[in-house]
Amino acid sequence: MKKQYVLLLLALLGVLGACTRIDAGYVGLVVKLYGSERGVQDVAEVTGFVWYNPLTTTVYQFPVYVQNVVYTQDKTEGSPENEEFKVTTKDGLVVSFDVSMNYRVNPNKVAQIFVKYRKPLEELNKTIMRNYLRDAYNLVSGNYTAEQLYENKNKFQEDSEEAIRKVLEREGFIVEQVVLLNELRLPKAVVDNINAKINARQIALKKEQEVAQERAEAQKAIERAKGIAESIRIQAEAQASANRILAESLTPNLIEYEKVKKWDGKNPQMVTGSSGAAVFLGGK
């Protein structure tokens, strides 16, 4: 009786061991371990429990949701090792930088990926995936000098992301986003040269602004002087016009009329001096 219980228990354990659950966001792979047909037998894009023979087959699960992988110099982020990328520029200088990438596995190519690499994603991230990124970055960086790379970081990132997308999509991975983290790390001599050029440009820009301001002030003074001169001209023209009108109105009759208005009604008195000269004593 005890022997039967033992056999029954072993059978029960065998049944339980031949069941696994494929959660949402994963693709299950049933792989044969022996025989001429060993390899990927089926790709089950389902969730729930999967029954299989644990003696001859095994089940792998591949996540198909978005993965984030980080390659940095910082040993406290992504990996305890230095995983920064280093590229050689067109002028033969070495530039290093950190990268973050979001990607996911194409559900229709999970079997292809497993057959080719036979590794889980965690291992692929550290090996195959990183190698593809490194090759793409080196390919693109060969079109830039170190200084151009620094000045055109966004363009370098766009070109590199396009190259990465092409190679990884061919391998069955869908790239969501690739980002250069932090600043590019360039040789000190290059950084000093770039900073000197930036300072020179800033000084030149400041001088241009000062000259532009002086020109604006001078133009303002000119416009102010023009305004004053125009005001004087207008006043002079107005005065001249008034004088002309007054002069034209002074006819002989008007002059006599004005004299009459000022006469007080008395005839002027005149006496003759010893010298014979006449002197007016009154009258207007």
C-alpha positions, 0 to 999 in steps of 0.5 A, spaced: 500 500 500 505 504 501 508 503 495 502 505 491 502 511 495 509 513 493 508 511 486 501 515 486 505 521 489 511 521 484 506 521 478 502 527 481 509 530 482 510 529 475 503 531 472 504 538 476 512 539 474 509 538 467 505 544 467 507 552 467 503 558 466 505 563 461 503 570 463 500 576 459 506 580 456 510 573 455 510 568 449 511 561 451 516 557 447 516 549 447 522 546 446 524 539 445 530 537 448 532 530 444 531 527 438 532 529 431 526 534 432 529 538 438 529 545 437 523 550 437 516 546 436 511 551 437 510 558 439 504 559 443 502 566 444 497 565 449 496 566 457 494 561 462 497 554 463 501 550 458 502 542 459 508 539 457 512 533 458 518 535 462 522 529 460 523 531 453 521 538 452 521 545 456 518 551 456 521 558 455 518 565 456 520 571 452 517 578 455 514 582 449 513 588 453 517 594 452 524 593 455 529 598 458 536 597 458 541 602 460 549 603 458 553 608 463 559 609 466 556 610 472 556 603 476 550 604 480 546 605 474 544 599 469 550 595 471 556 594 476 560 595 471 562 600 466 558 599 460 559 606 456 560 606 449 566 609 446 567 611 438 572 613 434 571 620 430 573 622 423 579 625 426 581 619 430 579 622 437 575 617 442 569 620 445 565 616 450 557 617 452 552 613 456 545 610 452 538 608 454 534 604 450 527 602 450 525 596 445 521 590 445 521 583 442 516 582 435 512 577 438 512 574 431 519 573 431 520 570 438 522 563 435 527 566 430 530 570 436 531 564 440 533 559 435 539 564 433 541 566 440 539 561 445 539 566 450 534 570 455 534 577 454 538 579 460 544 576 457 542 579 450 542 586 453 549 585 455 552 581 449 549 581 442 544 588 443 550 592 446 554 589 440 549 592 435 549 598 438 556 599 438 557 598 431 551 603 429 555 608 433 561 607 430 559 607 423 555 614 424 561 617 428 566 616 422 562 622 419 563 627 424 570 630 427 570 630 435 568 638 435 562 636 430 560 631 434 559 635 440 556 641 436 551 636 433 549 632 438 542 631 436 543 630 429 548 624 431 543 621 436 538 621 430 542 618 425 545 613 430 538 611 432 536 610 425 542 605 424 540 602 430 533 601 428 534 598 422 539 593 424 535 591 430 528 590 427 532 585 422 533 581 428 526 581 430 527 587 435 522 593 435 526 599 437 521 604 441 527 610 443 534 611 443 537 616 447 544 619 449 544 620 456 548 626 459 553 630 456 558 627 451 565 626 454 571 628 449 578 629 450 580 635 454 584 639 449 578 638 444 573 641 450 578 647 451 578 649 444 570 648 443 570 653 450 575 658 447 571 658 440 564 659 444 567 665 448 570 668 442 563 668 439 560 670 445 565 676 446 564 678 438 556 677 439 556 682 445 560 687 441 555 686 435 550 688 440 554 694 443 555 697 436 548 695 434 545 699 440 550 705 439 547 705 432 540 705 434 542 711 439 545 715 434 539 714 429 535 716 435 539 722 436 538 724 428 531 723 428 530 727 434 535 733 431 530 732 424 524 733 428 527 739 431 529 742 425 522 740 422 519 744 427 523 750 426 522 750 419 515 750 420 515 755 425 519 760 420 515 758 414 509 760 418 512 767 421 514 768 413 507 767 411 504 772 416 509 777 415 507 776 407 500 777 409 501 783 413 506 786 408 501 785 402 495 788 407 499 795 408 496 799 402 496 807 402 489 808 405 490 803 410 496 807 413 492 813 413 487 810 416 491 808 422 494 815 422 487 817 423 485 812 428 491 815 432 490 822 432 487 826 438 484 832 434 489 837 435 493 840 430 501 840 431 504 846 434 511 848 431 515 854 433 522 856 430 528 857 433 534 862 433 537 857 428 531 857 423 529 850 424 522 848 426 520 844 432 514 840 433 511 842 440 505 837 440 500 833 436 501 826 434 
